[in-house]
Structures are given as C-alpha cells and as structure tokens.
Amino acid sequence: MNKEDICYMPAYEMADKIKRQELSSLEITEIIIERIEKINPIINAYCTPTFDLARETAKKADKSLKKGKILGALHGIPVSIKDELELKGIRTTFGTKIFENYIPNKDSIAVERLKDAGSVILGKTNLPALGFKGTTDNLIFGITKNPWNLERTSGGSSGGAAAAVAYGLSPLALGSDGGGSIRIPSSFCGVYGIKPTYGRIPQITVNLFGYLSTFVQRGPIVRYVKDAALMLDAMIGEHVQDRSSVPKPEFSYFDKINEEPKNLKIAYSLNLGFAKFIEPEVKSSVLDAIQKFDNYDWLIEESKIKIKNPELTMWIIWTTGFAKSLMPILKRKKIKIDNDLYRTAKMGMNYSAKDIRGAKLQREKISQTISELFKKYDILITPTLACPAFGIDIPFPKVINGKEVNPGAWMAFTYPFNMSGNPAASIPCGWSNDGLPIGMQIVGKKYDELTVLQVSKAFEELAPWQNKRPNLH
C-alpha cells in the first residue's frame, strides 16, 4: 500500500488497522502531515496546522493500544477542525481579524467529544470571516482553492474542511452549517457532508450571533458515508449547557448504517416550489442519480412541495444577526473586516423589530411546509446547489442556465433546511462537462439522521465516487 492510498483510506478501515496494529496512528499521521506540507501551500485548506499536537496524540494512542486500552471509536484517527470551533490552547480566529489572536482556554463540545473518542487533530481549516458566506477566503489566511480546479471556489463556509478531505489531507473533517456551509463545499469539492438535526450535536460557542445561532449545526465532512456515521456517533448527545440539545439515540449509526430501510417513501423536487434556476447538467445528474434507486423496492415520486420563497426571510435574520454581533464591536474598536461582511451587518441595521418578528414568523411557516411533506415521505431529494463550482474571483454566479440571477439563487436548496432544522446531506452524484463535482441533497425527518445515512450509503454503493481523485497537474 502506497502513501497516497493510506491518505485516501476510509477512517473506519484505519481504525481497524490501528487496532490490529497493521498500521500505527503515528505512521498514518506522519504520512498525512507529509502530504499536507506538500499540497496545502497550493490549495490553502489548513490555516493553522497542529502537527506537534497531532504527533504527540498519535504516540499516546499507540502506547495505549500496546497496553490493551482503546480510547474510543476514533482511536488514533486524524481529523481536522474548522477554525470557528474552539480548540484549547490553539489559535482560533473565526476567519476574522476581530479574533485574530484569540486562544481559547477550552474546547468546543464537538471538539471535546472527538478528543474523547481518541482522534488525532491535524489542525484548523480555513473559512470566510465568521462563516458568513458560501465561499472561503478571509483577510488573515486568504483563499481556499477547489481541488478539482484551482481557478474555482471550494465553496464555504467549511471550504477548507471539504478541500482537505477531497485531497486526502484528512480522512475526517469537522465543519459547521448555518445556511449550507457543510453541504455547499461538499458538493463543490466532491465529498460527503451531513448537517444533523438542529440540537443533535450540542454547541455553546455560537451565542455571539443570538437568534442566528438556531440555524447552525456542527457536522462531518468525509469521503465515505460510514465515516460520517462513525464521527456522528462520537459527537451526538445532550449537554447540560445547551438547552436545545437532544439525547443520544439508543443505537449506533455506524452499526445500523448497512441496514436497508423498508417501505421507504422518497420524494424529489428540482425547485422546492420557488427555486427557478438550475444548470441543465445539474438537473440531469440528479435525475439520473434518482433513477439508480430503482434497484430498491422503494416508492419514489416527484413532490409538489411549494415553499414560499424564503430568501428575504433568510436575509433579514442573517443580516440582523451579524448587525447585532458586529456593530457594537466595530464602534468600540478600529478593526479591519471583510467589506462584504461589513455591508451585510450594515444592511441588517435597516430592519425594524417588526421586520424581524415577521421573518421569524415566516420561518415557522416554512418549517411547517417542510414538516407537512414529511408526514407523507421519509426522504426528500433535491440538487444540493444550482450549479457546479464557479470562479474563485467572484462571490456568486450572476448567470445560471443563461439567465441573470440574484445573489442567493445558486444556494436556494440548502438554507431552507437550516430554517426547519431537518438533517440534510450532500453526496456526489455526477460531474460537469468541465470535470467538476455535482452534489445531490438527501433530506430526512427531524431526528432521523439514520435514514439519511442509510439512503446515502445505498447510493454510495450504487454509484461510488471515491476512486476518482483530484490532480494538481
């Protein structure tokens, strides 16, 4: 087995080989570090490597194993952490100069649980300032490039995480998703990412954003669906400091992921009732992918779901959330921040309390529309995004399928499920004419990540994508 094959090995296979002592954690860690040192200067996925910490943790994992002690399901497995999740003693910038020199004195809950499960942390991955947009660049670390085409965006806001996984720089990555920030880069970079149900993974470090934080959930970005299940098992479960957190299921996602759901009812929609723009190659890839499910005895039919256009509702909540967070800080201190982030926060100051109450009410109506669909169906399938990855030098595509579009049209399929809190995953389902990945979104009932994972695993078996690897040459 060569070094590249080890870098692209599923995490669950790594775990097995480490336990059997066919490979050591330190050996795997050193091989991946070597690859990061070679490739990261080109794609800029990692912003703050923690190689000394990784080596130290890997050595401890190997020593523990020799003593007959298994630290957890992720014993000795390398993982990366998005730079908006706190890692004790390690610079955590949130992608903004506001926190450029911030060093937390504790871990975020998700990071703490990954550590408890025995994982080896390779470093922090890049994001846009405060994760506010769907592309990845900031004033501290610069741009993260798409592994499949260096002139295209990696997506965001977990762009560094997805790029790292796509290029074999980490088998597991921890991201977060407030409007598609796991699913967008997963789609653009050709990897698998899942946003769990809101509350499934506890979080207490997003209070800076107030009500906006109810959109956000932590989650895995991986190359293999089973690895997402393995990672979720380590992070889920209630926490006394997060009143929105929910208890852990009485089963393991990893143990049940290969079970085929019975009498499954799947709906699909190419517009959700409001998303008018989609590139033809995305549409055809998703439709072809849906047809592959004919191999299973599942009901599959087109949904007539009609979500009232949520763009203004999302915009009001999003901009006022940043206004509340940032404007008081910026009034006190002269700090240079991303111009687009500043404009976003400034726009939020134009909305009244009545506007915000109206947006919150409309959000509930949107959630109800989605809940109504799941009274009849178990799964909803949509495109993840309306287009493949666009140019690295633009914030959004101005034209989709030959028509001029507004700034949020390309990501219309992702953020409604942050509003509703449903679990949603992006899985690679095809390739554009330019050789760029295309993602399919798989959405489930609230608290039913298991069925999302099982359907994802079924599709992975029908249309595996992992044998295709990006090449910088």
Buried (B, 14 or more C-beta within 10 A) or exposed (E): EEBEEBBBBBBBBBBEBBEEEEBBBBBBBBBBBEBBEEBBEEBBBBBBBBBEBBBBBBBBBBEBBEEEEBBBBBBBBBBBBBBBBBBBEBBBBBBBBBBBEEEBEEBBBBBBBBBBBBBBBBBBBBBBBBBBBBBBBBBBBEBBBBBBBBEBBBBBBBBBBBBBBBBBBBBBBBBBBBBBBBBBBBBBBBBBBBBBBBBBBBBBBBEBBEBBBBBBBBBBBBBBBBBBBBBBBBBBBBBEEBEBBBEEBEEBBBEBBEEEBEEBBBBBBBBBBBBBBBBEBBBEBBBEBBEBBEEBEBEBEEBEBEBEBBBBBBBBBBBBBBBBBBBEEBEEEEEEBBEBBBEBBBBBEEBEEEBBEBBBEBBEEBBEBBBEBBEEBBBBBBBBBBBBBBEBEEBBBBEBBEEEBEBBBBBBBBBBBBBBBBBBBBBBBBBBEEEBBBBBBBBBBBBBBBBBBBBBBBBBEBBEBBEEBBEEE
